[in-house]
Structure formats: C-alpha cells, structure tokens
C-alpha cells in the first residue's frame, strides 16, 4: 500500500485487482474511500479494460487525478483502520474471538 500512497501523492491514478491477502486489498480500500470504486477490477480482463480506460480517456483521467489530489491528504490522516486493528489486537490478547 505504500506504493499506492506514493502514486496518489504524485496525483497518479491506480487500478487494482484485489487479492485474498491484506496487502492486495489496501488499494481497494483507498479507492473506495475516495469514491473511485470503479477503478477496482473484478478479474484480469476487467483490470486491463480499466487500465486502458484511465490511460486513454484524457478527460476521465483528469477527473480522476483531481479527485485523487483532493482526497489523498485525508487518507493519510484517517485513523479508523489503525484504531480498528488496535481494538482487534487488544481483543485477541484478552482471549476474545475476532469479529466475524
């Protein structure tokens, strides 16, 4: 997710294809939080289609860049995920089961 935040900080659009691992889902969360869920692909063909769309449609790309530039600073300041992880780890230490 560090690479994604670097790209966002530079105003670069990112298309993602989430995996089953946390590291493969961070970009999905960032995009959805910014209202850019349309850049989250469902499979490899969808990923290619979205990447071409962002790369070739200059008006759409400009719109996406403006959104990324406006919303990236808020992502870096959002502590909700850190607080949720802290709560979950505290529950584990206390022997409580993780949430479903």
VOROVO-998092 format. One record per residue (C-alpha): residue number from 1; x, y, z. Coordinates in nm, 2 decimals. Each point is the difference from the previous one (the first is absolute). Layout:
% VOROVO-998092
<nugu><seq>NUM</seq><X>X</X><Y>Y</Y><Z>Z</Z></nugu>
...
END
This chain:
% VOROVO-998092
<nugu><seq>1</seq><X>0.00</X><Y>0.00</Y><Z>0.00</Z></nugu>
<nugu><seq>2</seq><X>0.30</X><Y>0.23</Y><Z>0.03</Z></nugu>
<nugu><seq>3</seq><X>0.05</X><Y>0.00</Y><Z>-0.37</Z></nugu>
<nugu><seq>4</seq><X>-0.37</X><Y>0.09</Y><Z>-0.05</Z></nugu>
<nugu><seq>5</seq><X>0.03</X><Y>0.30</Y><Z>0.24</Z></nugu>
<nugu><seq>6</seq><X>0.32</X><Y>0.11</Y><Z>-0.18</Z></nugu>
<nugu><seq>7</seq><X>-0.20</X><Y>-0.01</Y><Z>-0.33</Z></nugu>
<nugu><seq>8</seq><X>-0.29</X><Y>0.18</Y><Z>0.15</Z></nugu>
<nugu><seq>9</seq><X>0.23</X><Y>0.27</Y><Z>0.15</Z></nugu>
<nugu><seq>10</seq><X>0.14</X><Y>0.06</Y><Z>-0.35</Z></nugu>
<nugu><seq>11</seq><X>-0.36</X><Y>0.02</Y><Z>-0.14</Z></nugu>
<nugu><seq>12</seq><X>0.02</X><Y>-0.33</Y><Z>-0.19</Z></nugu>
<nugu><seq>13</seq><X>-0.30</X><Y>-0.21</Y><Z>-0.05</Z></nugu>
<nugu><seq>14</seq><X>0.02</X><Y>-0.36</Y><Z>0.11</Z></nugu>
<nugu><seq>15</seq><X>-0.21</X><Y>-0.30</Y><Z>-0.12</Z></nugu>
<nugu><seq>16</seq><X>0.00</X><Y>-0.30</Y><Z>0.23</Z></nugu>
<nugu><seq>17</seq><X>-0.10</X><Y>-0.37</Y><Z>-0.01</Z></nugu>
<nugu><seq>18</seq><X>-0.04</X><Y>-0.10</Y><Z>0.37</Z></nugu>
<nugu><seq>19</seq><X>0.15</X><Y>-0.33</Y><Z>0.12</Z></nugu>
<nugu><seq>20</seq><X>-0.09</X><Y>-0.21</Y><Z>0.31</Z></nugu>
<nugu><seq>21</seq><X>0.27</X><Y>0.16</Y><Z>0.20</Z></nugu>
<nugu><seq>22</seq><X>-0.01</X><Y>0.32</Y><Z>0.20</Z></nugu>
<nugu><seq>23</seq><X>0.27</X><Y>0.16</Y><Z>-0.21</Z></nugu>
<nugu><seq>24</seq><X>-0.20</X><Y>-0.07</Y><Z>-0.31</Z></nugu>
<nugu><seq>25</seq><X>-0.31</X><Y>0.18</Y><Z>0.14</Z></nugu>
<nugu><seq>26</seq><X>0.14</X><Y>0.32</Y><Z>0.13</Z></nugu>
<nugu><seq>27</seq><X>-0.02</X><Y>0.18</Y><Z>-0.33</Z></nugu>
<nugu><seq>28</seq><X>-0.36</X><Y>-0.12</Y><Z>-0.04</Z></nugu>
<nugu><seq>29</seq><X>-0.08</X><Y>0.17</Y><Z>0.33</Z></nugu>
<nugu><seq>30</seq><X>0.18</X><Y>0.32</Y><Z>-0.09</Z></nugu>
<nugu><seq>31</seq><X>-0.19</X><Y>0.02</Y><Z>-0.33</Z></nugu>
<nugu><seq>32</seq><X>-0.34</X><Y>-0.07</Y><Z>0.15</Z></nugu>
<nugu><seq>33</seq><X>0.06</X><Y>0.25</Y><Z>0.28</Z></nugu>
<nugu><seq>34</seq><X>0.08</X><Y>0.27</Y><Z>-0.27</Z></nugu>
<nugu><seq>35</seq><X>-0.32</X><Y>-0.10</Y><Z>-0.19</Z></nugu>
<nugu><seq>36</seq><X>0.20</X><Y>-0.16</Y><Z>-0.28</Z></nugu>
<nugu><seq>37</seq><X>-0.13</X><Y>-0.35</Y><Z>0.03</Z></nugu>
<nugu><seq>38</seq><X>-0.02</X><Y>-0.03</Y><Z>-0.38</Z></nugu>
<nugu><seq>39</seq><X>0.37</X><Y>-0.04</Y><Z>0.00</Z></nugu>
<nugu><seq>40</seq><X>-0.02</X><Y>-0.33</Y><Z>0.19</Z></nugu>
<nugu><seq>41</seq><X>0.01</X><Y>-0.28</Y><Z>-0.25</Z></nugu>
<nugu><seq>42</seq><X>-0.19</X><Y>-0.33</Y><Z>0.04</Z></nugu>
<nugu><seq>43</seq><X>0.23</X><Y>-0.22</Y><Z>-0.22</Z></nugu>
<nugu><seq>44</seq><X>0.30</X><Y>0.04</Y><Z>-0.23</Z></nugu>
<nugu><seq>45</seq><X>-0.21</X><Y>0.10</Y><Z>-0.31</Z></nugu>
<nugu><seq>46</seq><X>-0.17</X><Y>0.26</Y><Z>0.21</Z></nugu>
<nugu><seq>47</seq><X>0.33</X><Y>0.13</Y><Z>0.13</Z></nugu>
<nugu><seq>48</seq><X>0.14</X><Y>0.04</Y><Z>-0.36</Z></nugu>
<nugu><seq>49</seq><X>-0.32</X><Y>0.17</Y><Z>-0.11</Z></nugu>
<nugu><seq>50</seq><X>0.01</X><Y>0.25</Y><Z>0.29</Z></nugu>
<nugu><seq>51</seq><X>0.37</X><Y>0.07</Y><Z>-0.04</Z></nugu>
<nugu><seq>52</seq><X>-0.05</X><Y>0.07</Y><Z>-0.37</Z></nugu>
<nugu><seq>53</seq><X>-0.30</X><Y>0.23</Y><Z>0.08</Z></nugu>
<nugu><seq>54</seq><X>0.21</X><Y>0.20</Y><Z>0.25</Z></nugu>
<nugu><seq>55</seq><X>0.29</X><Y>0.02</Y><Z>-0.23</Z></nugu>
<nugu><seq>56</seq><X>-0.18</X><Y>0.09</Y><Z>-0.32</Z></nugu>
<nugu><seq>57</seq><X>-0.30</X><Y>0.22</Y><Z>0.11</Z></nugu>
<nugu><seq>58</seq><X>0.17</X><Y>0.32</Y><Z>0.08</Z></nugu>
<nugu><seq>59</seq><X>-0.31</X><Y>0.18</Y><Z>0.14</Z></nugu>
<nugu><seq>60</seq><X>-0.08</X><Y>-0.29</Y><Z>0.23</Z></nugu>
<nugu><seq>61</seq><X>0.37</X><Y>-0.02</Y><Z>0.11</Z></nugu>
<nugu><seq>62</seq><X>0.00</X><Y>0.37</Y><Z>0.08</Z></nugu>
<nugu><seq>63</seq><X>-0.32</X><Y>-0.05</Y><Z>0.21</Z></nugu>
<nugu><seq>64</seq><X>0.16</X><Y>-0.29</Y><Z>0.19</Z></nugu>
<nugu><seq>65</seq><X>0.32</X><Y>0.20</Y><Z>0.06</Z></nugu>
<nugu><seq>66</seq><X>-0.19</X><Y>0.29</Y><Z>0.14</Z></nugu>
<nugu><seq>67</seq><X>-0.19</X><Y>-0.23</Y><Z>0.24</Z></nugu>
<nugu><seq>68</seq><X>0.33</X><Y>-0.17</Y><Z>0.11</Z></nugu>
<nugu><seq>69</seq><X>0.17</X><Y>0.33</Y><Z>0.06</Z></nugu>
<nugu><seq>70</seq><X>-0.29</X><Y>0.12</Y><Z>0.21</Z></nugu>
<nugu><seq>71</seq><X>-0.05</X><Y>-0.31</Y><Z>0.21</Z></nugu>
<nugu><seq>72</seq><X>0.34</X><Y>-0.15</Y><Z>0.05</Z></nugu>
<nugu><seq>73</seq><X>0.09</X><Y>0.23</Y><Z>0.29</Z></nugu>
<nugu><seq>74</seq><X>-0.30</X><Y>-0.13</Y><Z>0.19</Z></nugu>
<nugu><seq>75</seq><X>0.10</X><Y>-0.36</Y><Z>-0.05</Z></nugu>
<nugu><seq>76</seq><X>0.33</X><Y>0.06</Y><Z>0.17</Z></nugu>
<nugu><seq>77</seq><X>-0.17</X><Y>0.16</Y><Z>0.30</Z></nugu>
<nugu><seq>78</seq><X>-0.28</X><Y>-0.26</Y><Z>0.04</Z></nugu>
<nugu><seq>79</seq><X>0.06</X><Y>-0.20</Y><Z>0.31</Z></nugu>
<nugu><seq>80</seq><X>-0.31</X><Y>-0.23</Y><Z>-0.02</Z></nugu>
<nugu><seq>81</seq><X>0.20</X><Y>-0.30</Y><Z>-0.13</Z></nugu>
<nugu><seq>82</seq><X>0.27</X><Y>0.04</Y><Z>0.26</Z></nugu>
<nugu><seq>83</seq><X>-0.26</X><Y>0.02</Y><Z>0.28</Z></nugu>
<nugu><seq>84</seq><X>-0.18</X><Y>-0.31</Y><Z>-0.13</Z></nugu>
<nugu><seq>85</seq><X>0.32</X><Y>-0.20</Y><Z>-0.02</Z></nugu>
<nugu><seq>86</seq><X>0.09</X><Y>0.11</Y><Z>0.35</Z></nugu>
<nugu><seq>87</seq><X>-0.34</X><Y>-0.10</Y><Z>0.13</Z></nugu>
<nugu><seq>88</seq><X>0.02</X><Y>-0.34</Y><Z>-0.17</Z></nugu>
<nugu><seq>89</seq><X>0.35</X><Y>-0.07</Y><Z>0.14</Z></nugu>
<nugu><seq>90</seq><X>-0.11</X><Y>0.10</Y><Z>0.35</Z></nugu>
<nugu><seq>91</seq><X>-0.29</X><Y>-0.24</Y><Z>-0.03</Z></nugu>
<nugu><seq>92</seq><X>0.24</X><Y>-0.28</Y><Z>-0.11</Z></nugu>
<nugu><seq>93</seq><X>0.23</X><Y>0.07</Y><Z>0.30</Z></nugu>
<nugu><seq>94</seq><X>-0.30</X><Y>-0.02</Y><Z>0.23</Z></nugu>
<nugu><seq>95</seq><X>-0.10</X><Y>-0.33</Y><Z>-0.15</Z></nugu>
<nugu><seq>96</seq><X>-0.32</X><Y>0.13</Y><Z>-0.18</Z></nugu>
<nugu><seq>97</seq><X>-0.08</X><Y>-0.15</Y><Z>-0.34</Z></nugu>
<nugu><seq>98</seq><X>0.05</X><Y>0.22</Y><Z>-0.30</Z></nugu>
<nugu><seq>99</seq><X>-0.31</X><Y>0.15</Y><Z>-0.16</Z></nugu>
<nugu><seq>100</seq><X>-0.17</X><Y>-0.20</Y><Z>-0.28</Z></nugu>
END
